[in-house]
Amino acid sequence: MVEPHFNIVLLAPQIPNNTGNIGRTAVATGCRLHVIHPIAFDMDEKAVRRAGLDYWHLLDIREHDSWEAFLESESPDRLWLFTTKSETPYWDATFERGDYLLFGSEQHGVPKNVHDWVHETQGESGSVTMPMVNEARSLNLATAVCAGVYEGIRQTYAS
C-alpha cells in the first residue's frame, strides 16, 4: 500500500455526513482516515452505501476502538491537534508527509487527556488553530479538515 500523504484522525465523530465528506477529502488527497471510537453512527457497508458514499471502497480507512488503541497501533511521531484552544495559526505549523492531523468531535472537541498527551509528546506547538475573524465558536469539522489537509499539501507539494 502507498504511504498516505497525511493521516487524518477523527476522535469520536458524531455526524455521518461530516465523516463522509472527510472521507471524500481523504480519497481526493491521498490521505488515510483514522476513525477513533466511540462514534455516533454506523459505518458498516450497508450504512455507507445508504449514505451515498460510492467512493468509500477507495478510502484508506482504519478504525480504532479508543484513543489508547490508536496510540498503540499507530505510535504517531508527528501529530498536530487542531483546536480552538490554541493561539498558533495552523499555517505556522511545518507539516511533513505522513503527519497525523487530529480533529475532535463536533460537539466536544478532544478531552483534556488528549490535549495533555499532545503537549507532552509534541510540545506546546503541537496544537494549532484556525483563526476566525468574527465570533463563530468553530468551523464545521469537514471544512476544518479540508483546510488543514490542503495547507499541508501546499507546504509539501514539492516533496
HELIX and SHEET records of a PDB file:
HELIX    1   1 PRO A   16  THR A   29  1                                  14    
HELIX    2   2 GLU A   45  ARG A   50  1                                   6    
HELIX    3   3 TRP A   56  LEU A   58  5                                   3    
HELIX    4   4 TRP A   67  GLU A   74  1                                   8    
HELIX    5   5 TYR A   90  ASP A   92  5                                   3    
HELIX    6   6 LYS A  112  GLN A  122  1                                  11    
HELIX    7   7 GLU A  124  GLY A  126  5                                   3    
HELIX    8   8 LEU A  141  THR A  156  1                                  16    
SHEET    1   A 6 ASP A  60  HIS A  64  0                                        
SHEET    2   A 6 ARG A  32  ILE A  36  1                                        
SHEET    3   A 6 ASN A   7  LEU A  11  1                                        
SHEET    4   A 6 TYR A 100  PHE A 103  1                                        
SHEET    5   A 6 LEU A  79  PHE A  82  1                                        
SHEET    6   A 6 SER A 127  VAL A 128  1                                        
END                                                                             
